[in-house]
Amino acid sequence: MNMHTKFKKLKENILYKNFLLGRVFISIFASLAVTVVLSKYIFTRNSPKVDYSFFSKSSRRVKQIGHNFASGVKNIFKKRVVLTRVFTVHTFFPRRGSTPPSSSSSNNNYVSIQPPSRFPTSPHQQPTSSPMITTYPSFRPTVTQPQTYPTSYQTPTSTPLTTQSTSPPIPTNTSTPTPTTQPTQAPITCPQSSGRNYNSISVLSNPTDRPAESHPDLNIKIRGFKENNERLELVDYSGPVDPNEVPPKFTTLVAGSAFPRITHTYQVYDWNWSTNTRGDLLTSPYPVTLIGLETNAYTEIRVPRSGYDIGQGYQVMVLYADNDSITLKYTREDNVVTGYTVHILHFCVDANLLSLYNRLNSEGRHYLPALKGKEVVGVANSNMVQVTIRDTGSFMDPRSRKDWW
């Protein structure tokens, strides 16, 4: 950058600063003038004799004083510019007889002037009269209220815990999948012996009011069920979730598969107790009350684990068992009125477990087989096992993700 360019930029910088200083003086003087005018108006507005010509006279007076002040400031600026020009000329252009500055000398007595900050360093950037201040909104973190649970978890009721009792389940996907019902393989021949040992536990209620094999609540095959074409996937229901994971979990039902694929959906029939006959299909409040899960023949079928302990470390008591089905109760009452009940069908019940149940059943049902969580109750007899769950006697939707998975 040559000397003339530096001088030009220095001059512009000085003029710019003087201009800003003049604006400050003018603003202060104008504010004082307006204050005087308003003060006189305020103190004389209640007087009955107000000279309204005062405002026009004051306006002309303020205008004349402001003009005179601006002229004086302008003359001051001119004098400062002249002095600055003389200083700059003598600095960059020394007088005759003096030694000119040398770039190779270590003692340079000339002044190096850096370009003012208001001038752009890039040729594409336009200078601005005042700095641009960009403001950003303050960050406000999103506060999520912690989910609260009751101090004591109560056993779910027979109705679904939804915000609206008539609201349908919310599926995991919005698209309706095409049911791909897998044909059921022919059942295998169930093993006639077993090397497993099972124990029993005392029943804390009166025996059932009728033989278990003819009781529609204990032997679900008396009620029956019908296949329908609902979603072959887990669904989400609204409502609270048990923080202690007390309800039974089907993730331990099929050995080696925590989330077996749902291959069939069914609706269980109601029962007319007054006439002791089968009723209509249970279509409300859930569209599905029994499902079929994919498995392989001879795969172990186990007790769905839970947070219950009915005594001596056991979680369930066997209310009913035959060759291809079993009814598990998560309390020690000989009924399905309270607590959870799980029905597992279409598999081979362990021979030793079935033998123990038949003996205790014939002895009056004062004791029944007791099982621990994830204990083996048999093996699959085909490529599917069926399961349903009841809460205080009511059939639930076994596809509910938050409740049973």
N, C-alpha and C positions, 0 to 999 in steps of 0.2 A: 504494500500500500504506500503511495507516494505522499509527500508532505502536504500537498494541496488537498488531497482527500481527507487526511487526518484533520487538517485545519477546518475543513468544511463540516466534518462530523462533530468536532468539538464545538463549533459555533452553534450548530443545530441543537446540541445537547444543552448548552447554556440557555439558548432561547427557550427551549422546552421547559427547563426548570423555572426560569423567570415567569413564563406564562402560567405555570401552575401556582407560583407564589402570588401572582396578581389575582388569579381567580379566588384564592383563599381570602385576600384582603377585600375584594369586592363583595364576596359572600358575607363576610363579617359586617361590613358597612351596611349592606342592604338589610341584613337582619336587624341591626340597630335602628335603621330608619323606619322599618315596618313596625318595630316595637314602639317607637315614639308615636307613630300615627295611631296605632291601636290603643295606646294608653290614653291619649287625649280623647279618643272617641268614647272609651269606657267611662272615664271620669265625667264626661259631659253629656252622656246619653240620657240621663234622667232630668236634665235641665229643660225647662219648657222652651227656652230660646236657644236653639241649636243652629249654628251657622254651617249649613251643609256645603257651602262653597269651600270650606276648609279642606275637604278631601281633594278637590281639583287643584287647589293651590299647593297643597302638600305634595301631590303627585308631580307637579311641574318642578317644585323645589328639589325633590329627591332626584328627579331625572337630571337637573342641572348639576347638582352636587356630584352625582355619580359620574357624569361626563367629565367634570373637572378632575375628579380623582383618577379616572382612567387615563386622562392626558398626562397627569403628573407621573403616574406609574410608568407610562410608556417612555417618558423622557429619562426616567431613572434607568430603565432597561437599556436605552440607547447608550448611556454613559458607561454602563457595565460592559456592554458589548465592545465599545471602543477600547476600554482598558484591557479587556481580554485579548483583543486583536493585537494590541501593541505587545503584550507579554508573549503571545504566541509567535509573532514575527521575530522578536529578538531571541527567542529560544531556539527556533529551528533555523534561522538565518542570522548567524553572529555578525557583529559589526566588523568593519574593515580593520585588519591588523590582528585580529584574534585567530587562534588556531582552530581550524574546523574539526569537528569530531571525526574520529576514525573508527571504523568497525573492527579493526584489528587490535586497537588499544584496549587494555583492561579497564582503564578509568574513563568511561564514557560519561561526559557531563551533560549530555542532552537528555531530554525527558521522553520516555517511551509511553505513549498514550494508548491504552487498550480501548477497543470500541465499546461504547456504552451498551448496557444490557438491553436497551430498548430497540437496538438495531439488530436485525436478524443475522445469525451466523451463516445461514443458508440462503442462497439467492432466491429460492422459491418461497421463503417465508415472508409474509407481509408484516411490517411493523405495526404495532397497536399503540394507541395513546395511553392505555391503562392496562395493567395486567389482568388477564382473564382468570377468574377464580371459579373453579368447578367444585360444586358442593355435592356430596353424596348423602343419601339418607342413612340415618344411624341404624345399625344392625339390631334387630329385635329377635332374639331366639324364640322359636316356637316352644311353648311349654305344654307338655303333655301331662294331663292329670293322671296320676297312678291309679291303676285299677284296684278297686277295693273288693274284698271278699268278706262274707260274714264270719263272725268269730267261730262259729261251729257250722260245719257243712251239713246241710240237711239232705236227706235222700230225695232224689228227684221225684216229682209227682208223675202221675200217669199221663198228664198232658205235656206237650213239648214246651220248653222254656223259650218261647219266642216273643218278640215285641208285639206281634199280632197273631192271635190264635189261628186266623185263617190264612196267614201268609204262607206261600209255598216255599219249599227249600231252595236255597240259592246254590246252584251247582258251581263247581270249580271252573267250568268252561261255559261260555255263552252259547256256543253252537250245540245243537242237538245231535248227539252221535247216533249213528245207525246201529241198532242192536245186532251184535254178532254172536248169536246164541251158538255155543259149541255143543255138538252132539255128545251125549253122555255115553261113555264106554260101558260095555257089559260088566257088571260087578264081578270081581274076582271071588274065589272061594276063600272065605275068612279063615284065618288060622284057628285051629281047635285047641291049642295049648299056648301057654305063655310062661315066661320066666320071671314076671314081675309080681311083686307082693303088695297088697293093699291092706289098709287098716280101716277101722270104723270109729264112729263117735256117737254119743248119745243124742237123741232127739229131744228138743226142749219144748215140744208141744204135743197135743194129742195126735194120734195117727189120722191119716186122711179119712174122710167120711165114706169113701168107697174104694174098691180095689184100684190100685195105681194103674194097672193096665187098661182099665175102663174109665179112667178119669180124664176128661178133655183138657184139664190144666196140666196134668203130669205127662200124659201120653199125647203129644201134639198131633200124632197121626190120626187120632179120632176126629179132630177138627178138620184136618186137611188144609190144603192151600192150592192156589191157582197161579200159574205163571202169567206175568204181564210184561209189557215192553216199556219199562222205565229206564232211566239212565244207568248204564253199567259203569258207574264210577262213584267215588265218594262225594258227598254233598255237605254243604255248610249250613247249619242252622244258627240263628242268633240266640243270644242268651249267655248266662254265666258259664264258666268252665270250672270244674272242681280243681282247686290248686293242689290238692293232695293226691290226685290221680287215683281216687278210690274206685270208680266204676271199672268193670271188666274191660280189658283191651284185647281186641282180636288180633293184634300184631303177634301174639304168641300162640295162636290157634293152630296154624299149619307150620310144622317144623321146617326151618330153612327158608321161610318166606314171610317176611314181616308184613308185606302188603300184597297178598295174592290178588290176582285179577278177578274182578267180579264178572261172572259169565252168565248168571241168570238172576232175575228178580221175581218175587212172588208176593201175593197177598193171602194172608191167613183168614180163614173163615171165623166168624163170630159163633157164639154158642148160646142157645136159648135154654137157660137153666130151668125155667118153669115147665117147659115141655120136654126137656132133655133131648133137644134136636139141634141139628146144625143150623146156623143162621146165615146171614148174608156175608159177603166179603167185607173185611175191615179196610175201608178205603179212606177213612178219616181218623185222626188228623194226618196220617202219613200215607203216601202212595205205595210204599214198599214196607213190608213187615218181615220178609225172609229173603235171604240171598243165597246164591250158589257161588262158591269160591273155587278157583282153579287149583288143582293139585295133581299129583301122580299116584298111581296105585302103590300101596305099601308105605306111603309117606306117613310119618307119625302125626297123630292128632292129639293136641294137648289142651290142658285146662287154660282158658284165658286168664291171665294174671290180673290181680286187683290189689287194692290196698286193704282188704278185709283180712281179719284173723278170727275165725270162729272157735278157736281153741286149739292148743297143742301145735300151733304153726300151720294148721290147715286153713284153707280159704273157701272150700265148697263142700257141700254134702250131696250125695247122689239121691235124688228123689225118684228117679225111674231109669231103667236101662233094659234094653233088649238086644237082639243081635246086631241091629244097624242104627240105633239111636240111643241118646242119653239125655237126661235132664239134670242140670247142675243148679244148686241153690246156694247163694252166698250168705245165707243165715242158717240157723239150726231149727227152723220151723218146718213142719211137714206140710207145707202149702206154698202157694205163690202170692199170698196176700201182701206180704211185706218184703222189701229188699229186691235184689236182682235175681233173675232166673234166666239161664241160657239153655236153649235146646240145640243140640247138634245131631244132624241126621245124615244118612247116606254114607256110612263108614262102618268098619268092622270094630265093634266094641271088644276090648281086651277080654280074653276068655276067663282069666282069673278074676277080673273086676266084675264081670257079669255073674260068675259063680258066687262071689261074695254077696252081691246084691240079692240074688234070688234066695239065698239062705236067710239073710236078715229080714227080707220082706215076708218070708213064710213064718218067721218067728215073732211077728207082730209089729215090726217096724219101730221098736224101741231104740234100736241102733241102726245106723245106715252107713254106707261107705263114705269115708272122708278123704279128700284129695288136696294136695298143695298146688300152688300156682305153677303152671307150665309142666305139671305132671302128665305123663302119657296116659291116655284113656283108650287108645286103639290106633288103627291104621286106616288110611284111605282105601276104599275098595274100587275106585275108578278115578277118573280125571276131575272129579268135583266132590266137594263136601258142602252141605247146607247148614246154615246157622241162623238163629233168630234170638232176640233178647227181649226181656220183659222187665218193666219197672213197676213194682207194686201191682202186678197182675196185668198191666196194660202192655200191649205189643208196641215196641219202638222201631224206628228205622235203623237197621244195622249199618247203613251206609254213612251215618253221621260221623263226620271226621273228628270233631272236637270231643265227642262223647265216648266213642268206642275205639278210636284209632290213635 
